[in-house]
Amino acid sequence: MVKTRESILAYYQNKIAEQESAITVLKSQLNSVSLTRLGAFIAEILLIAIIISEGYHWMLGVLLIVPIIFFLFLVKRQTQLQDELRYTEKLHFVFSNEERLIVNGKQDYNDGSAYASDSHPYSSDLDIYGPGSLYALVNRANTITGMDLLAKEFSSASEASRINDRQEAIQEFCTHIDATFDFRAGLQLQKPEQLEQLKNNVEYQMPTQLAFMQSASLRSYTQISPFIAFALLALAIIFGGVMWQIFGLCFLFNLAMIFFYRKSVFGIYTGFGKSAGMFKALVGTVGWTRSISWKSSYIKNLFGTEADNLSLVAEIKELSKITDALDAGLNIILGPILRGMFLWDFRCAMRLYKWHSRSAKSLTAALETISHFEELISFSTLAYNEPEWKFPVIQEEFGFSTEDMGHPLIPEVFRVNNSFHLKSAPTTDIITGSNMGGKSTFLRTVGINMVLAFAGGPVCAKSLSLSIFNLVSYMRIRDSLNDQTSTFKAELNRLKMILDVTGSDQKSFVLIDEMLRGTNSKDKYLGSKVFIEKLISQRTPALFATHDLQLSEMESDYSEYIRNYHFDIKLSAGEMNFDYILKDGPCKTFNAALLLKEIGLALD
């Protein structure tokens, strides 16, 4: 069955309904467990009251343990339900985000504003980063490294072989799209910076935090302490009296030891406390990625050897169990019991100490791999949501040929597509036209689809074949009071940058939208003319949008190197109708006078 945007939207809506139903059930179960826990606690209090009132009997001592055991079971069950609820809520977020993007073009992932830069060769002009940008459309990464990797893919073109490998990888992820939603939900369980903090903690902080566990005597006592505590507890239950006092002293001694090492213990909790959910998600993530026999060489190269991968899954599971144990120690009721009976914090630290010596390096490498998966899944989600978009063909010989290309950031209902083809040799294509006719949008359409293509993603077109270009643009020029830069000076700076790039890079492709706006008409024409001639001499392909019809006359002198295109309007009863279709030749119809008349400025 061929997928459509309507069927994809229906799929997301069904998934949202499923998650909402599951959330309701889980919340009900959690309420039941909480009430049962309260009942177990009250039962324990009543038993203690009976012992105080009626006197101690060994049968009462045995009964005293039952509510505690039941309470511990309920704590574990509640933790499981809470983890399941949090995961289900994140899965609901993932599906809701995709539905929202299809319905109104908005989503809740990072929009990449931090990567925006006016000095970049094209990102500011083409809306690559920031609100309403290409990055905001594509990004599904939640980790800082994943977001950085995605931003990097949009910042420059890759080699043809790498682009082809990435296309293969992204398309393979599309065949596992259902599983990618689970992958994303798991990573939503932590804040964007949390995996970076974990990596830093494992590499640099853990050795210091766990240094106190190098003491052989401390490790030995930690191992035998539970046997001593349980032996004394059994004697106290059987004989009562002074044995309870001895047991109490042992209990307090263990608490005092943990207090003595509280600084180191606190460091461990700061680094790993409340992280069990994250590691459980990592177990699922790593397990899924290694349960599939990936065909793409690009994906395969993200992993180590098979033996390393299997070992890593087991080691992350072990770390998840350790952090689960740490979290149990944070329980206000259970925590003191675990510390007094088991030296709980020391036991967890000892397990961490052994784990770190075995697996620290493997984990940090795995975190990097996960971020690469996020970046690739961002593109695969775009490809899934846009079934009409196509993966471009990257060709070795110079060229650019597209059918029905549209701007990916314009909603489909408003989008107008155009076909466009370069000659077999570089040309400067001058585009004239009416105000608001579509010249700037066309330049951005070509540029932003190039950025998508060179990142390995699908493009908003029926087809696209192109060679590798290094984009450079001149579209949004801003003055700066802080830098004491006028509009004209900013234009000169941009032109200098373009000339530096094109002079040294044979693969440059230039997008120019109305250059030299900050000077008079004569100098603007002469400057534009000499700039075009410079591009011709360098054999640099360019799209050059302008209102200056004189520039279109250059085609007669440079017929092999200049082509003319235009966007026009149709006038009917004084009304302007735009079709936004690219046409051959220079423009014949302009609309400035009509637009001025609409605001009360009639030209006689």
Backbone torsions as a table, in degrees:
resi	resn	phi	psi	omega
1	MET	NA	128.0	179.3
2	VAL	-74.7	128.2	-179.3
3	LYS	-80.5	142.9	173.2
4	THR	-122.9	166.8	177.4
5	ARG	-60.9	-32.4	179.4
6	GLU	-67.3	-43.0	179.7
7	SER	-69.6	-34.5	177.4
8	ILE	-66.6	-42.2	177.5
9	LEU	-62.0	-42.9	178.4
10	ALA	-62.1	-38.4	177.3
11	TYR	-59.8	-47.3	179.8
12	TYR	-62.9	-41.5	-178.7
13	GLN	-65.6	-37.6	175.8
14	ASN	-64.5	-41.6	178.7
15	LYS	-65.0	-38.6	177.9
16	ILE	-61.7	-44.0	179.1
17	ALA	-62.8	-40.1	178.0
18	GLU	-61.0	-44.8	-178.2
19	GLN	-68.7	-37.2	178.4
20	GLU	-63.2	-40.0	177.2
21	SER	-64.8	-43.3	179.6
22	ALA	-64.6	-37.9	179.2
23	ILE	-63.5	-41.5	179.0
24	THR	-61.4	-44.5	179.7
25	VAL	-63.6	-44.9	-177.9
26	LEU	-64.7	-39.2	178.5
27	LYS	-65.2	-37.9	177.2
28	SER	-64.5	-42.6	178.7
29	GLN	-64.6	-39.3	178.8
30	LEU	-64.2	-39.5	177.8
31	ASN	-62.6	-40.7	179.6
32	SER	-64.3	-43.5	179.3
33	VAL	-64.0	-39.6	-179.8
34	SER	-63.0	-42.3	178.6
35	LEU	-66.2	-39.1	178.8
36	THR	-66.2	-39.1	175.6
37	ARG	-59.5	-42.5	178.8
38	LEU	-62.4	-39.6	178.0
39	GLY	-62.7	-41.8	178.5
40	ALA	-63.6	-39.2	179.2
41	PHE	-65.3	-42.8	179.2
42	ILE	-64.4	-39.4	178.8
43	ALA	-61.2	-40.7	178.6
44	GLU	-63.1	-42.5	179.0
45	ILE	-63.0	-41.6	179.9
46	LEU	-63.9	-40.9	178.4
47	LEU	-63.1	-41.8	177.7
48	ILE	-62.9	-39.9	179.3
49	ALA	-64.4	-39.5	178.8
50	ILE	-63.8	-43.0	179.4
51	ILE	-61.6	-42.4	179.3
52	ILE	-65.0	-39.1	-176.2
53	SER	-78.7	-44.1	-172.0
54	GLU	-99.6	-13.7	-176.3
55	GLY	98.8	158.7	-174.5
56	TYR	-80.0	139.2	171.9
57	HIS	-140.6	144.6	-173.4
58	TRP	-61.7	-29.3	177.0
59	MET	-64.5	-39.7	177.2
60	LEU	-66.3	-34.8	177.6
61	GLY	-62.8	-40.7	177.7
62	VAL	-66.0	-45.2	179.0
63	LEU	-61.1	-28.7	-179.1
64	LEU	-61.5	-28.5	-177.5
65	ILE	-79.4	-28.5	-173.7
66	VAL	-58.6	-50.9	178.7
67	PRO	-61.2	-31.7	179.9
68	ILE	-65.9	-46.1	179.4
69	ILE	-62.6	-43.6	179.4
70	PHE	-63.8	-38.8	178.7
71	PHE	-62.7	-42.9	178.8
72	LEU	-62.7	-40.5	176.8
73	PHE	-61.2	-42.1	-179.3
74	LEU	-67.4	-35.4	176.8
75	VAL	-61.3	-45.1	179.4
76	LYS	-63.8	-42.6	179.8
77	ARG	-64.5	-40.8	178.9
78	GLN	-63.8	-39.6	177.8
79	THR	-61.8	-42.5	178.9
80	GLN	-62.1	-44.2	-179.6
81	LEU	-66.8	-38.7	178.5
82	GLN	-64.3	-41.1	177.3
83	ASP	-62.9	-43.1	-179.7
84	GLU	-65.2	-38.5	179.1
85	LEU	-65.6	-45.4	179.9
86	ARG	-61.1	-42.3	179.4
87	TYR	-64.7	-43.5	-179.4
88	THR	-63.8	-38.9	176.8
89	GLU	-63.4	-38.5	178.2
90	LYS	-69.8	-36.6	176.8
91	LEU	-65.1	-38.2	175.3
92	HIS	-60.9	-41.7	177.8
93	PHE	-61.0	-43.7	-177.7
94	VAL	-61.0	-48.0	-179.5
95	PHE	-69.1	-38.9	178.4
96	SER	-63.5	-36.7	178.8
97	ASN	-61.9	-42.3	-179.6
98	GLU	-69.1	-38.8	177.5
99	GLU	-62.6	-44.8	-179.1
100	ARG	-61.8	-38.6	-179.3
101	LEU	-65.8	-40.6	179.8
102	ILE	-70.1	-38.4	-174.8
103	VAL	-76.0	-47.9	-175.1
104	ASN	-129.6	9.9	175.1
105	GLY	74.4	14.6	-178.7
106	LYS	-116.5	144.8	174.0
107	GLN	-144.2	169.9	-170.5
108	ASP	-106.7	5.9	175.2
109	TYR	-78.7	164.4	-178.5
110	ASN	-57.3	137.0	-176.8
111	ASP	-92.6	1.2	175.4
112	GLY	78.6	18.3	-179.4
113	SER	-56.9	-32.0	-177.8
114	ALA	-64.1	-19.1	-177.0
115	TYR	-96.0	-4.7	-177.7
116	ALA	-66.8	139.1	-179.7
117	SER	-154.5	124.9	177.6
118	ASP	-67.8	-20.8	-177.6
119	SER	-84.5	-9.5	179.0
120	HIS	-68.0	148.2	-176.3
121	PRO	-56.8	-26.7	-176.7
122	TYR	-152.1	-14.4	-167.0
123	SER	-62.0	-38.7	-179.6
124	SER	-69.3	-41.9	-178.5
125	ASP	-67.6	-31.9	-173.5
126	LEU	-100.5	7.0	179.7
127	ASP	57.5	51.7	-179.1
128	ILE	-81.0	-37.8	-177.9
129	TYR	-125.9	149.7	175.8
130	GLY	108.6	-178.1	-179.6
131	PRO	-57.3	135.5	179.1
132	GLY	67.0	23.8	-174.0
133	SER	-99.3	176.0	173.6
134	LEU	-62.9	-41.7	178.8
135	TYR	-60.3	-42.8	179.7
136	ALA	-63.9	-31.5	177.9
137	LEU	-72.4	-40.3	-170.2
138	VAL	-90.7	-37.1	-166.9
139	ASN	-59.9	127.3	169.6
140	ARG	-129.6	15.8	179.4
141	ALA	-84.8	142.0	178.2
142	ASN	-112.6	-19.4	178.7
143	THR	-89.1	153.6	179.8
144	ILE	-61.4	-43.7	180.0
145	THR	-63.6	-40.2	177.7
146	GLY	-61.6	-42.3	178.0
147	MET	-66.4	-38.9	177.4
148	ASP	-62.2	-42.7	-179.3
149	LEU	-63.5	-40.9	178.6
150	LEU	-64.8	-44.1	178.7
151	ALA	-59.3	-38.9	-179.8
152	LYS	-64.6	-37.6	-180.0
153	GLU	-64.0	-28.3	-179.8
154	PHE	-87.2	-7.2	-171.0
155	SER	-89.7	-18.1	179.9
156	SER	-163.5	161.2	-179.6
157	ALA	-79.6	145.7	175.5
158	SER	-92.5	174.6	171.9
159	GLU	-72.4	154.5	-176.2
160	ALA	-57.7	-42.9	-178.2
161	SER	-63.7	-39.2	179.4
162	ARG	-68.7	-39.3	177.9
163	ILE	-61.3	-44.8	179.1
164	ASN	-62.8	-40.3	177.7
165	ASP	-64.4	-40.0	179.3
166	ARG	-67.4	-40.3	176.7
167	GLN	-57.6	-44.8	179.4
168	GLU	-61.1	-42.8	-179.8
169	ALA	-65.8	-45.2	-178.6
170	ILE	-63.7	-41.8	178.6
171	GLN	-67.4	-32.1	176.9
172	GLU	-68.6	-38.1	175.7
173	PHE	-62.1	-32.6	178.4
174	CYS	-61.1	-29.9	178.7
175	THR	-75.0	-11.2	177.7
176	HIS	-121.1	34.5	-170.2
177	ILE	-62.0	-36.9	179.6
178	ASP	-59.6	-42.6	-179.5
179	ALA	-68.5	-28.1	179.8
180	THR	-67.4	-27.5	176.8
181	PHE	-67.7	-39.6	175.2
182	ASP	-64.0	-41.4	177.4
183	PHE	-56.5	-48.3	-178.4
184	ARG	-66.8	-37.9	178.9
185	ALA	-62.9	-40.9	178.2
186	GLY	-60.9	-40.3	-179.2
187	LEU	-76.1	-16.8	175.7
188	GLN	-74.6	-9.8	-178.4
189	LEU	-71.9	-9.0	177.5
190	GLN	-131.1	163.3	178.6
191	LYS	-72.8	157.3	-177.0
192	PRO	-54.0	-35.7	-176.2
193	GLU	-86.5	-4.1	-170.8
194	GLN	-67.4	-40.7	179.3
195	LEU	-68.4	-33.4	175.5
196	GLU	-65.4	-41.5	178.0
197	GLN	-64.5	-39.6	177.7
198	LEU	-61.7	-45.6	179.3
199	LYS	-59.1	-45.0	179.4
200	ASN	-64.6	-39.5	-179.0
201	ASN	-65.5	-45.0	-178.7
202	VAL	-65.5	-41.0	-175.1
203	GLU	-76.8	-39.2	-167.6
204	TYR	-119.4	-32.5	-172.3
205	GLN	-95.2	-36.6	-176.3
206	MET	-56.9	-41.9	179.9
207	PRO	-56.4	-38.0	178.9
208	THR	-74.0	-43.4	-177.8
209	GLN	-63.4	-32.1	-175.8
210	LEU	-98.7	7.9	-177.0
211	ALA	-60.2	-33.0	-177.4
212	PHE	-65.9	-19.7	179.6
213	MET	-78.9	-0.8	175.5
214	GLN	-73.3	-13.6	178.6
215	SER	-69.6	117.7	-179.0
216	ALA	-64.7	-39.3	-179.0
217	SER	-66.0	-38.5	178.8
218	LEU	-66.1	-41.9	178.7
219	ARG	-64.6	-39.3	-179.7
220	SER	-64.7	-46.7	-179.4
221	TYR	-65.2	-36.8	178.9
222	THR	-60.6	-36.8	-178.4
223	GLN	-72.7	-37.0	-176.0
224	ILE	-92.3	-13.6	-175.4
225	SER	-56.0	-44.7	-179.8
226	PRO	-61.1	-36.2	179.6
227	PHE	-65.3	-41.5	178.0
228	ILE	-63.5	-46.7	-176.8
229	ALA	-63.3	-44.0	-178.6
230	PHE	-70.8	-34.4	176.6
231	ALA	-63.0	-45.4	178.8
232	LEU	-65.8	-37.4	178.1
233	LEU	-64.3	-42.5	178.9
234	ALA	-62.6	-42.9	178.3
235	LEU	-64.0	-37.9	180.0
236	ALA	-66.1	-40.0	179.8
237	ILE	-65.9	-39.2	-176.7
238	ILE	-76.3	-46.5	-172.5
239	PHE	-103.1	-21.7	-179.9
240	GLY	64.0	-155.1	174.5
241	GLY	57.6	-129.2	-173.7
242	VAL	-64.9	-23.7	-179.1
243	MET	-63.9	-30.6	175.6
244	TRP	-65.5	-36.0	179.2
245	GLN	-67.9	-41.1	178.4
246	ILE	-64.5	-43.6	176.9
247	PHE	-59.5	-42.4	179.5
248	GLY	-61.9	-40.0	178.4
249	LEU	-64.0	-41.4	177.4
250	CYS	-62.1	-42.3	179.9
251	PHE	-61.0	-47.6	-179.2
252	LEU	-67.6	-35.3	178.3
253	PHE	-61.5	-42.3	178.4
254	ASN	-63.3	-41.8	177.8
255	LEU	-63.4	-38.2	-179.9
256	ALA	-65.5	-38.7	178.3
257	MET	-61.9	-43.8	179.2
258	ILE	-64.8	-37.9	177.7
259	PHE	-63.1	-37.2	-178.9
260	PHE	-63.3	-35.8	-179.8
261	TYR	-101.0	25.4	-172.0
262	ARG	-59.0	-33.1	-178.5
263	LYS	-64.3	-46.3	178.5
264	SER	-67.0	-41.2	179.7
265	VAL	-62.8	-41.7	179.5
266	PHE	-62.4	-38.5	178.1
267	GLY	-61.3	-39.2	178.7
268	ILE	-65.3	-45.2	179.6
269	TYR	-64.6	-36.4	178.5
270	THR	-63.6	-39.9	-178.1
271	GLY	-79.2	-32.3	-171.5
272	PHE	-126.9	-12.3	179.7
273	GLY	-61.4	143.3	-180.0
274	LYS	61.7	26.6	-179.0
275	SER	-108.4	3.1	-175.8
276	ALA	-60.2	-41.8	179.3
277	GLY	-60.0	-38.9	179.2
278	MET	-63.4	-45.0	-177.7
279	PHE	-70.8	-33.8	175.3
280	LYS	-63.6	-39.3	176.5
281	ALA	-64.2	-39.6	178.4
282	LEU	-65.3	-36.4	176.5
283	VAL	-59.9	-47.0	179.0
284	GLY	-63.9	-41.6	-179.2
285	THR	-64.1	-52.0	-178.3
286	VAL	-64.7	-40.3	179.0
287	GLY	-61.6	-41.8	179.5
288	TRP	-65.1	-47.1	-176.0
289	THR	-61.8	-28.4	-177.2
290	ARG	-98.4	-3.3	176.5
291	SER	-86.5	-8.1	-177.1
292	ILE	-106.9	136.9	174.8
293	SER	-86.4	88.1	-176.5
294	TRP	-64.8	139.1	178.6
295	LYS	-94.3	-30.4	-177.0
296	SER	-69.2	128.4	177.5
297	SER	-65.9	-30.5	179.9
298	TYR	-63.2	-41.9	178.6
299	ILE	-71.9	-43.3	-179.6
300	LYS	-56.8	-38.1	-177.3
301	ASN	-70.0	-9.3	177.1
302	LEU	-79.6	-11.4	-176.8
303	PHE	-110.9	164.3	172.8
304	GLY	-89.5	-149.6	178.6
305	THR	-74.0	161.7	-179.2
306	GLU	-60.4	-41.5	-179.5
307	ALA	-62.4	-42.0	178.3
308	ASP	-61.9	-40.6	-178.1
309	ASN	-64.0	-44.9	179.5
310	LEU	-63.8	-41.9	178.8
311	SER	-63.4	-38.9	-177.8
312	LEU	-63.6	-42.4	177.9
313	VAL	-58.1	-45.8	179.7
314	ALA	-63.8	-39.4	-178.2
315	GLU	-70.1	-35.3	176.4
316	ILE	-69.2	-36.7	174.7
317	LYS	-60.4	-42.7	178.7
318	GLU	-62.7	-42.6	178.7
319	LEU	-64.8	-35.8	176.5
320	SER	-62.5	-41.6	178.3
321	LYS	-65.1	-38.9	179.8
322	ILE	-64.8	-44.8	-179.7
323	THR	-69.4	-31.9	172.0
324	ASP	-59.1	-44.2	178.9
325	ALA	-63.9	-41.1	176.7
326	LEU	-60.2	-43.7	-179.8
327	ASP	-63.2	-35.6	177.5
328	ALA	-60.8	-34.7	178.7
329	GLY	-68.6	-14.7	179.3
330	LEU	-85.0	-9.6	179.1
331	ASN	-65.2	130.8	-172.6
332	ILE	-64.0	-28.9	179.3
333	ILE	-95.8	-47.7	-175.4
334	LEU	-73.1	-33.9	-175.0
335	GLY	-54.1	-53.5	179.7
336	PRO	-59.7	-36.0	179.2
337	ILE	-64.9	-46.3	-179.8
338	LEU	-63.3	-38.4	-179.4
339	ARG	-69.7	-43.0	-177.8
340	GLY	-70.5	-33.0	-177.1
341	MET	-89.4	-37.6	-169.3
342	PHE	-118.4	-0.8	-167.2
343	LEU	49.6	53.3	-166.2
344	TRP	-53.5	-46.9	-177.8
345	ASP	-62.8	-37.7	179.1
346	PHE	-68.5	-40.2	179.6
347	ARG	-63.6	-42.0	177.5
348	CYS	-64.6	-41.1	179.4
349	ALA	-64.1	-38.2	179.7
350	MET	-66.3	-39.2	176.8
351	ARG	-66.3	-39.5	177.2
352	LEU	-64.3	-39.5	-179.4
353	TYR	-59.8	-45.7	179.2
354	LYS	-68.1	-40.7	-179.3
355	TRP	-62.9	-43.1	-176.3
356	HIS	-61.8	-40.1	-178.9
357	SER	-66.1	-26.3	-178.2
358	ARG	-90.1	-40.6	-158.1
359	SER	-129.3	3.3	-174.7
360	ALA	-58.4	-47.4	-176.9
361	LYS	-65.4	-38.3	-179.5
362	SER	-65.2	-37.6	-179.2
363	LEU	-67.0	-45.5	-179.3
364	THR	-61.5	-36.5	176.6
365	ALA	-66.8	-37.7	179.9
366	ALA	-65.6	-37.2	178.8
367	LEU	-63.4	-37.6	177.1
368	GLU	-65.5	-40.7	179.5
369	THR	-63.3	-41.4	179.6
370	ILE	-59.5	-40.4	179.2
371	SER	-64.7	-37.1	175.2
372	HIS	-63.5	-38.8	176.8
373	PHE	-61.9	-43.5	178.9
374	GLU	-56.1	-45.7	-177.2
375	GLU	-63.7	-44.1	179.9
376	LEU	-68.2	-39.1	179.6
377	ILE	-65.9	-29.4	175.5
378	SER	-56.9	-45.8	179.9
379	PHE	-71.6	-37.1	-179.1
380	SER	-66.9	-34.2	176.8
381	THR	-66.2	-40.8	175.7
382	LEU	-59.9	-45.7	-179.7
383	ALA	-62.8	-38.2	179.5
384	TYR	-67.8	-43.2	-177.4
385	ASN	-71.5	-21.6	-177.5
386	GLU	-119.9	75.4	-174.7
387	PRO	-64.7	-18.7	179.8
388	GLU	-84.2	-15.0	179.8
389	TRP	-75.9	154.5	-175.9
390	LYS	-125.4	151.5	172.9
391	PHE	-80.3	132.0	-176.2
392	PRO	-75.2	162.4	173.6
393	VAL	-98.9	122.4	178.4
394	ILE	-92.8	119.5	-176.1
395	GLN	-110.9	153.7	-179.0
396	GLU	-76.7	-42.5	-177.7
397	GLU	-78.2	154.0	-178.6
398	PHE	-56.7	136.1	176.3
399	GLY	168.3	160.7	173.8
400	PHE	-155.8	118.1	-178.6
401	SER	-143.4	122.7	-177.3
402	THR	-137.9	146.7	174.3
403	GLU	-116.4	130.1	175.2
404	ASP	52.9	55.4	177.2
405	MET	-89.1	134.4	177.7
406	GLY	-127.1	170.7	179.3
407	HIS	-83.4	122.1	-174.7
408	PRO	-66.2	-18.3	-178.3
409	LEU	-93.7	-4.2	176.2
410	ILE	-93.5	128.1	179.6
411	PRO	-53.9	144.9	-174.1
412	GLU	-56.0	-35.4	-177.1
413	VAL	-66.7	-25.1	-179.9
414	PHE	-104.5	-7.6	-172.1
415	ARG	-76.5	135.3	173.2
416	VAL	-115.9	124.8	-176.9
417	ASN	-94.6	151.4	177.5
418	ASN	-134.3	151.9	172.4
419	SER	-103.2	146.7	-176.2
420	PHE	-156.7	141.5	-177.0
421	HIS	-140.2	132.9	170.9
422	LEU	-84.2	154.9	172.3
423	LYS	-72.7	176.6	-179.4
424	SER	-73.3	-8.5	176.5
425	ALA	-129.3	156.3	-176.9
426	PRO	-60.5	139.8	175.0
427	THR	-136.2	158.9	168.3
428	THR	-101.5	115.9	-177.7
429	ASP	-99.9	111.7	-178.1
430	ILE	-88.8	126.2	-177.1
431	ILE	-116.4	112.6	176.9
432	THR	-105.8	168.1	178.9
433	GLY	162.4	173.6	-179.1
434	SER	-69.2	159.2	172.8
435	ASN	-62.4	139.2	-179.9
436	MET	63.7	17.7	-176.7
437	GLY	-81.9	-18.6	176.9
438	GLY	123.2	6.6	-177.4
439	LYS	-61.7	-52.8	-177.4
440	SER	-63.5	-41.2	-179.8
441	THR	-63.1	-37.5	178.9
442	PHE	-64.7	-43.8	177.9
443	LEU	-59.7	-43.4	-179.9
444	ARG	-68.5	-33.5	177.7
445	THR	-61.5	-47.0	178.3
446	VAL	-62.9	-46.7	-176.0
447	GLY	-65.5	-46.4	-174.6
448	ILE	-70.7	-32.3	175.6
449	ASN	-71.3	-31.6	172.3
450	MET	-61.7	-43.8	-180.0
451	VAL	-60.2	-44.4	176.9
452	LEU	-61.4	-44.9	-177.9
453	ALA	-62.2	-43.3	-176.0
454	PHE	-75.4	-13.7	173.8
455	ALA	-88.6	-4.6	-179.9
456	GLY	93.0	5.4	-176.0
457	GLY	-90.7	174.2	174.5
458	PRO	-76.1	157.0	-179.7
459	VAL	-117.4	156.8	-179.3
460	CYS	-82.6	76.9	-176.4
461	ALA	-163.0	156.9	173.7
462	LYS	-70.0	-34.1	175.4
463	SER	-161.7	154.1	175.8
464	LEU	-154.2	126.2	171.1
465	SER	-123.4	131.9	-177.7
466	LEU	-157.0	157.2	172.4
467	SER	-93.2	173.5	-178.8
468	ILE	-75.8	126.7	174.9
469	PHE	-124.9	150.7	170.2
470	ASN	-104.4	105.9	-173.8
471	LEU	-69.9	143.6	169.1
472	VAL	-147.7	137.3	-171.0
473	SER	-133.5	160.9	178.9
474	TYR	-142.3	93.7	-174.6
475	MET	-136.2	-59.0	178.9
476	ARG	-100.7	107.1	-179.9
477	ILE	-109.7	126.1	-176.8
478	ARG	-120.7	140.0	170.2
479	ASP	-80.7	171.0	-178.0
480	SER	-148.1	113.7	176.4
481	LEU	-67.7	-38.0	-179.1
482	ASN	-62.7	-40.3	-179.2
483	ASP	-91.3	2.5	-178.5
484	GLN	53.1	48.0	-178.1
485	THR	-119.3	118.2	176.6
486	SER	-76.3	169.4	178.3
487	THR	-59.6	-44.1	-178.7
488	PHE	-64.7	-40.8	178.3
489	LYS	-64.6	-39.8	177.6
490	ALA	-62.4	-38.0	177.3
491	GLU	-64.5	-44.0	179.2
492	LEU	-62.0	-40.5	178.3
493	ASN	-61.5	-41.0	-179.4
494	ARG	-68.0	-42.2	178.2
495	LEU	-62.3	-40.2	178.0
496	LYS	-61.8	-42.4	178.3
497	MET	-62.3	-43.0	-179.9
498	ILE	-63.6	-44.0	179.8
499	LEU	-64.4	-37.2	177.4
500	ASP	-63.4	-41.5	-178.8
501	VAL	-69.2	-50.8	-176.1
502	THR	-67.8	-28.0	179.5
503	GLY	-70.6	-23.6	-176.9
504	SER	-113.8	-6.5	-174.9
505	ASP	-127.0	111.5	-177.9
506	GLN	-73.7	-10.6	-178.7
507	LYS	-100.7	14.6	-177.7
508	SER	-68.2	148.9	172.6
509	PHE	-136.4	123.4	-170.0
510	VAL	-107.9	135.3	173.4
511	LEU	-116.4	118.4	-177.9
512	ILE	-122.0	128.4	177.1
513	ASP	-121.6	100.8	174.7
514	GLU	54.6	75.1	-177.6
515	MET	-78.7	158.8	177.1
516	LEU	56.6	51.4	178.6
517	ARG	-73.2	-21.2	-173.3
518	GLY	-91.0	22.4	178.9
519	THR	-140.1	179.4	-175.9
520	ASN	-73.4	164.5	-172.9
521	SER	-61.6	-39.9	-178.0
522	LYS	-65.6	-50.2	179.7
523	ASP	-64.8	-33.8	178.2
524	LYS	-61.9	-46.4	179.4
525	TYR	-63.6	-49.1	-177.6
526	LEU	-63.0	-41.7	178.3
527	GLY	-64.3	-41.9	178.8
528	SER	-64.7	-41.0	-179.2
529	LYS	-62.4	-47.2	-178.0
530	VAL	-69.1	-30.4	177.4
531	PHE	-67.5	-43.6	177.9
532	ILE	-61.7	-41.5	178.0
533	GLU	-62.7	-34.8	176.6
534	LYS	-64.9	-43.5	178.1
535	LEU	-61.9	-40.1	179.0
536	ILE	-62.9	-43.2	-179.0
537	SER	-65.4	-29.1	179.8
538	GLN	-88.1	-6.3	-177.1
539	ARG	60.5	44.3	-179.6
540	THR	-103.1	120.5	177.5
541	PRO	-69.0	145.9	-177.6
542	ALA	-155.4	150.2	166.3
543	LEU	-109.0	125.3	-170.9
544	PHE	-125.9	100.7	179.5
545	ALA	-88.9	134.2	-177.3
546	THR	-157.4	157.7	171.0
547	HIS	-94.7	-7.5	-173.5
548	ASP	-84.0	102.0	-178.0
549	LEU	-65.3	-23.7	178.7
550	GLN	-57.8	-34.8	-178.6
551	LEU	-64.9	-31.2	179.7
552	SER	-65.9	-21.4	179.8
553	GLU	-72.1	-13.0	179.3
554	MET	-65.6	-17.9	-178.6
555	GLU	-60.5	-32.4	-179.0
556	SER	-66.1	-29.9	179.1
557	ASP	-89.6	-23.7	-176.4
558	TYR	-130.8	55.5	-172.7
559	SER	-62.2	-26.0	179.6
560	GLU	-82.6	-16.9	-170.8
561	TYR	-120.4	-9.1	-179.2
562	ILE	-127.4	135.3	173.5
563	ARG	-125.9	150.9	179.4
564	ASN	-112.3	133.9	173.4
565	TYR	-133.8	165.3	178.3
566	HIS	-156.1	160.6	168.1
567	PHE	-117.5	132.7	-178.8
568	ASP	-128.3	-174.7	178.4
569	ILE	-128.3	160.4	172.7
570	LYS	-112.4	129.1	-179.5
571	LEU	-100.5	128.2	178.8
572	SER	-141.0	113.2	-179.3
573	ALA	53.7	42.1	178.3
574	GLY	77.9	1.9	179.3
575	GLU	-98.6	144.5	179.1
576	MET	-100.1	129.5	176.8
577	ASN	-121.6	121.6	-179.6
578	PHE	-99.3	134.1	174.0
579	ASP	-108.1	-13.1	176.2
580	TYR	57.8	28.6	179.4
581	ILE	-99.9	129.7	178.0
582	LEU	-73.0	130.0	-178.0
583	LYS	-126.9	157.2	178.8
584	ASP	-73.0	151.0	173.3
585	GLY	87.0	171.2	178.2
586	PRO	-76.1	159.9	-177.4
587	CYS	-75.0	145.2	178.5
588	LYS	-114.3	-14.7	-174.6
589	THR	-122.5	129.7	179.4
590	PHE	-126.5	161.7	-170.2
591	ASN	-132.1	10.6	-176.9
592	ALA	-59.1	-41.2	-178.4
593	ALA	-62.5	-41.2	179.2
594	LEU	-66.5	-39.9	179.9
595	LEU	-66.6	-39.2	177.2
596	LEU	-66.5	-37.3	179.5
597	LYS	-63.5	-34.5	-179.8
598	GLU	-64.0	-24.9	179.2
599	ILE	-104.5	15.2	173.9
600	GLY	91.7	15.9	179.3
601	LEU	-118.4	86.2	-178.6
602	ALA	-80.9	134.4	176.0
603	LEU	-94.2	119.2	180.0
604	ASP	-74.7	NA	NA
